[in-house]
């Protein structure tokens, strides 16, 4: 993530005049001391004379890039510009210390993270235990002389060791502001909806694949759960394309999460429009519980009275788990695959410094059927099989359903029998 962020900044500053940046750690280069990082930038020249000319043309951008590194990745004390040839000369821009007052030490980052944790974590008792454990490590010097990447990894590991909460993470990058809450009162800045839609279209709002499989079985590969305010038309279109199928497979094996409202939107297509209580989310900071119900209206055609199979893996997480857990609890889908990651707590990012932010779960899901959620346990499949076998198992079950129907046109019935023979032959 850090190297991607550095390369994004590189592209912004040099507009294609620099090829790429690599992030080096102690042991990668003898000049890098413990607790430091080096950013090495490769530029599009082929000799020392070309490098000197490139430096002359880009002095302002080089200084600005150095300043940005000092603010956003303070441990990157060393910055080099060179070209990709063995023994190529290097232009070195070390951190001159002029921004030291604006840089947070590792100790300050940890202290700030614990303050935010205590103020915002959904379980105050766990927050206190985790903070106390980290403070003991802090006094023992376990976070001294670490670069931001190592620090965030270590601090995340120690917090999760106490809480077993995979949503609780300290990450590189400032992250967006947390909106209103104990640490940041005031009106929440409205999202740039059109920009979000444009970005969402780049991956089709997480809808990776929509297909009619042989035997008239629908297949949806959903990689993330986008908010319906942006993704509604795409979700409606996907559901319309499978509306005429006899069974539906929803593949969440690569779904890392998303919006609770998105889960509601997807699930609403699978119910008949009657009031159906899907989920609750309790917020610790306000004491409020928000109920989530299936929508009485959805654009397009609902998918009811036909079997639904949900595929899961160990990578399925957060909103993807909400999707599968909700349908399973209501008896609307059969879950096939692996137990999921086990993250049920809605999370908000809180900036610590320009270099680091912490994602803190501020609420918890409560399923109205089970009275609990999938935190720590994951969604346990109805049919446990390795993730790479889940599609074949679900497809076979769907085809068995189609073959058993009385009103299937002969061409589709033949297609289903042939497909079933083929898929069972490979098991």
QUISULUR-V233255 format. One record per backbone hydrogen bond with DSSP energy under -1.0 kcal/mol. CO is the residue of the C=O (numbers start at 1). NH is the residue of the N-H. If there is no record, write none. Layout:
co={CO:CO}
nh={NH:NH}
//
This chain:
co={1:2:3:4:5:6:7:8:9:10:11:14:17:20:22:24:25:29:33:37:38:39:40:41:42:42:43:47:48:49:50:51:52:53:54:58:59:60:61:62:63:64:65:66:67:68:69:73:75:75:77:78:79:80:81:82:83:85:91:97:99:100:105:106:107:108:109:110:111:112:113:114:115:116:117:123:124:125:126:127:128:129:130:131:132:133:134:135:136:137:138:141:147:148:149:150:151:152:153:154:155:156:157:159:160:165:169:171:191:192:193:194:195:196:197:199:200:200:203:204:206:206:209:211:213:213:216:217:218:219:220:221:221:223:225:227:227:228:231:232:233:234:235:236:237:242:247:248:249:250:251:252:255:257:259:260:261:262:263:264:266:267:268:269:276:279:280:281:282:283:288:290:292:292:307:308:309:310:311:312:313:316:317:318:319:320:321:322:323:324:325:326:327:327:328:334:335:335:336:337:342:344:346:346:348:350:355:356:356:357:358:359:360:361:362:364:366:367:372:374:379:383:386:389:390:391:392:393:394:395:396:397:398:399:400:402:409:410:411:412:413:414:415:416:417:418:419:420:421}
nh={5:6:7:8:9:10:11:12:13:14:15:17:44:42:40:38:28:32:36:78:24:80:22:82:19:20:45:51:52:53:54:55:56:57:58:62:63:64:65:66:67:68:69:70:71:72:73:76:37:77:95:39:93:41:91:43:85:88:81:100:102:103:109:110:111:112:113:114:115:116:117:118:119:120:121:127:128:129:130:131:132:133:134:135:136:137:138:139:140:142:141:144:151:152:153:154:155:156:157:158:159:160:161:163:164:168:359:357:193:196:197:198:199:200:201:202:203:205:206:207:208:223:221:219:216:217:246:213:249:211:251:208:209:256:259:230:231:232:235:236:237:238:239:240:241:245:218:309:220:311:222:255:317:225:263:264:265:266:267:268:269:270:271:303:294:292:366:290:364:287:283:281:278:279:248:334:250:336:252:338:316:341:320:322:323:324:325:326:327:328:329:330:332:333:331:310:382:383:312:385:376:365:362:363:360:358:173:352:353:171:350:169:348:122:284:282:280:371:367:378:340:337:389:393:394:395:396:397:398:399:400:401:402:403:404:405:413:414:415:416:417:418:419:420:421:422:423:424:425}
//
